[in-house]
């Protein structure tokens, strides 16, 4: 995994007035609120193996009511809604949810009626409850800055599920020390978000590692993004991120520690290979007794 691609949301709040000046007084201090970011994100996020796995499990288990925190632009949420499930999406980015809403408008009215979207900080908001399935996929644990935050969302998922409900987690993992490729301090490189929007807006992201704690796998970086418009206008935003890459052992321990029973565990939905400490990716399907 390229370490700089998916680390926009776990942030320290620097440059507040600058961000508001460029992106409006309602800016939530979240890298995902950068103008046109949602469109670029949607260009990158095209994985389908996890969606195919989930659709099969939903059919097999008779699941009807689903919660997806970190729902983004709806890569997972929209296909599930099309199966007939009721699904609620939570996300901390107003821009991502608005882009999701635009995509949903292309679906039937019946499908749209099954979708509920809520702008919410998943760490500060009580999650709704009574669900058959909670999805914590798409590398969402990389959006959380610490072990404490990562364990919190697993506990919140447990509380949101009805007895017999299932938890799905899927994401990159790193066991042992923070990988050396994350430790090149002080060197700025190009990073996500980068791309060209439909209206010709160029968005280029940059990332500079500023501090690491290899033993505890903590990575801190300074991020910035430049936007160039067809009319020559330019904008820039800057923010900081902190990331704790989870390990296979941590994920298993946290899930079981919350009371879940792990029913399936493998090294990602693409290969579904044996899950080992060095697998690099971990997928869990666990059930609340």
LUMKOL-421992 format. One record per residue (C-alpha): residue in three letters; y, z, x. Coordinates in steps of 0.5 Angstrom, whole numbers, plus 500, padded with zeros to 3 digits. Layout:
# residues N
ALAYZX
...
***
This chain:
# residues 289
UNK500500500
UNK507498502
UNK510505502
UNK517503500
UNK515499494
UNK514505489
UNK519511491
UNK525510486
UNK524516482
UNK523522486
UNK530523489
UNK535528491
UNK542527488
UNK547525493
UNK552519492
UNK553521485
UNK560519484
UNK559512488
UNK553511483
UNK557512477
UNK562508479
UNK558502480
UNK553503474
UNK557507469
UNK558514467
UNK551514463
UNK548513470
UNK542518470
UNK542518478
UNK535515478
UNK534509482
UNK530505476
UNK537505473
UNK540500478
UNK543494474
UNK537488473
UNK532493476
UNK527493470
UNK527485470
UNK525485478
UNK520491477
UNK517487471
UNK516481476
UNK512485481
UNK508489476
UNK503485474
UNK496488475
UNK491488470
UNK485491472
UNK487498470
UNK489495463
UNK482492462
UNK479498464
UNK483502459
UNK482497453
UNK474498454
UNK475505454
UNK479506448
UNK474501444
UNK468505447
UNK471512445
UNK475510438
UNK481512441
UNK487511436
UNK493516439
UNK496515446
UNK501518450
UNK504514456
UNK509518461
UNK512513466
UNK511508461
UNK516503465
UNK517496462
UNK510497458
UNK505493462
UNK500498460
UNK503500453
UNK504494450
UNK497491451
UNK494498448
UNK499497442
UNK496490440
UNK489494440
UNK491497433
UNK493504437
UNK499508436
UNK502509442
UNK508513445
UNK512512451
UNK516517455
UNK520514461
UNK526517465
UNK530510465
UNK534508460
UNK534501463
UNK526500463
UNK526502456
UNK531497454
UNK527492457
UNK521494454
UNK524494447
UNK526487449
UNK519485451
UNK516488444
UNK521484440
UNK516478442
UNK510482438
UNK509482431
UNK512487426
UNK506491425
UNK505492433
UNK512494434
UNK511499428
UNK505503432
UNK510504438
UNK514510439
UNK519510446
UNK523516448
UNK528517454
UNK525523457
UNK525527464
UNK517528464
UNK518535468
UNK524538464
UNK521536457
UNK516538452
UNK511533451
UNK509531444
UNK502533443
UNK495532439
UNK493525443
UNK487522444
UNK489519451
UNK494521456
UNK495515461
UNK498517468
UNK497511471
UNK501506475
UNK502510481
UNK506515477
UNK505521482
UNK509517487
UNK515518483
UNK514526484
UNK517529490
UNK512535491
UNK505538489
UNK508543484
UNK511537480
UNK505533481
UNK500539478
UNK506540473
UNK504533469
UNK497534469
UNK498541466
UNK503538461
UNK497532460
UNK492537458
UNK497541453
UNK498534450
UNK491532448
UNK487535443
UNK480538444
UNK476532446
UNK482528449
UNK481524455
UNK486524461
UNK486517465
UNK490517472
UNK490512477
UNK494511484
UNK494510491
UNK491516495
UNK492519502
UNK488524505
UNK489528512
UNK496527515
UNK502523513
UNK500516516
UNK504514522
UNK506507518
UNK511512514
UNK514515520
UNK518510523
UNK525515523
UNK532511523
UNK530504522
UNK532500516
UNK528495513
UNK528491507
UNK524494501
UNK523494493
UNK527493489
UNK528485491
UNK528479488
UNK532474483
UNK533475476
UNK533470471
UNK541469471
UNK541468478
UNK543475480
UNK540477487
UNK537484488
UNK536486495
UNK533493497
UNK533497503
UNK530503506
UNK530508512
UNK526514513
UNK530520515
UNK525526515
UNK517527515
UNK512533515
UNK506529517
UNK502536516
UNK504537509
UNK505529507
UNK512529506
UNK516523506
UNK524523505
UNK528516506
UNK535514504
UNK535508499
UNK540503498
UNK540496494
UNK545490494
UNK547486488
UNK550479489
UNK552475482
UNK553468481
UNK560469481
UNK561472488
UNK561479485
UNK557485489
UNK555492488
UNK551497492
UNK548503490
UNK545509495
UNK540514493
UNK535519497
UNK528520495
UNK522525497
UNK515523496
UNK508527497
UNK502522497
UNK497525493
UNK490526496
UNK483525493
UNK481532494
UNK488534491
UNK487530485
UNK480532483
UNK482539485
UNK488539480
UNK484536474
UNK479540474
UNK483546475
UNK487545469
UNK480545465
UNK478538465
UNK471535466
UNK471529470
UNK467524467
UNK468518472
UNK471517479
UNK472511483
UNK476508488
UNK481504483
UNK479500477
UNK479493481
UNK473495485
UNK470501482
UNK467503488
UNK465510491
UNK470515491
UNK471517498
UNK477521502
UNK479515505
UNK478510499
UNK486509499
UNK486509491
UNK483514486
UNK482513479
UNK479519474
UNK477519467
UNK477526465
UNK476530458
UNK479536455
UNK473540452
***
